Each structure stands twice: as C-alpha cells, then as structure tokens.
Amino acid sequence: MTKLSTEGLTRRFLGLVAVNDVSFSMAEGEILGIIGPNGAGKTTFINLVSGIVMPSAGRIEYKGKDITYAPAHERARMGIARTYQLIHPLENLTLIENVMVGSIFARGNGLKEARRKAEALCAELGLSGLDRDTTRLTILEIKKMEIARALATSPRSSSWTRSWPASTPTRPRTSSRPSRRSPWSGGSRWASWST
C-alpha cells in the first residue's frame, strides 16, 4: 500500500525552480534515499513533504489523503517527522526537555508521558546526563538529541537530512542494539545526502 506520494511536485522561488515536477511513491516500511549534488532540491523536497514550505504546483498524498496544503503541525500529528541538517537545540531547555518537545507538541502528551518516552528514546540512543544544559553537549550528542526529538513525535514517516554521516539513515552505528520495540522499527524512512 502506498504511504506517501507526490505527483508533479514543483517549487519555484521567484525565477529559480528548486523542485521540478517530482512524482514518486513510497510504501509502508520502505526505506528510500534522495541523493544529488548541492542545490539539486533535496532539502526543498523534504521541506515540501513536511509542510515547511508549500508547493507552487503538484500534489502530496499521505495514506491516501491530500495533504498538499496542510500545515507542518498537522503533518506532524499525522506521523510525518523530519530532522534538520543544521541543528539548533532549544536554548533554555535541558537535553531531556528538548526531546520532550516532540512528544508534547506533535502528540499532545502530558509532561509525565512525554518524559517517560523521552527517557526511553535517550537510553536507546545512548544519551545520558539528561538534565544537562544543551550548551554542555557534544556535537554527536546534539545530533542524537535531534533524532530523539523527531522519534518522540511517534513518526510513521520520517526524513533524516544528513544527520548521521557514514551511517544508515535508520540507525546510527553508535547506537546500542535496538530492542524488540525499537524506535527504529516500523514506518517509512527517507534520507538525503549530497553527492
């Protein structure tokens, strides 16, 4: 069954065509990679699918529903998550609070449930010292935190934008062995890398 599809997806920025007539489909559980040179439109495509920017033309469907003009927060509640190439932790929050944000705002979980979920995700990714200020985290810990925050939304479709160089888009080499109920299992994943 098709989970995510685009038809004729196009995005223009004034005279520049960043994404031009892209049609694709992705099934449940499928893992895809988007590979191309800098400036090819990979990030713009991910921004279109996640609702960060709206298309100039074309259509986006998720689980058979037209989401072309649905805002990003509605897409997150549907199960579409993403990470960013450049990461910016929420500054006045601790590591655990940054991860909790995904669960609270995308899923509407209360603080207790959000913290339980965030602690489990951090453990899975090998993050400790959860009450540390984000200014005390290494680059690798910040990237893991970003992945945990995306996973805290309980995504059914997610995008990893160069978050883990030289690792698989679905599980970094540095993570612990996934459990039977691993956050890495289930759903569909796609990733983009520059060539």
Secondary structure, DSSP 8 states (H G I E B T S, - for coil): -EEEEEEEEEEEETTEEEEEEEEEEEETT-EEEEEE-TTSSHHHHHHHHHTSS--SEEEEEETTEE-TT--HHHHHHHTEEE--SS----TTSBHHHHHHHHHHHHH---HHHHHHHHHHHHHHTT---TTSBGGG--HHHHHHHHHHHHHTT--SEEEEESSSTTS-SSS-TTS----TT-TTSSSEEEEEEE-
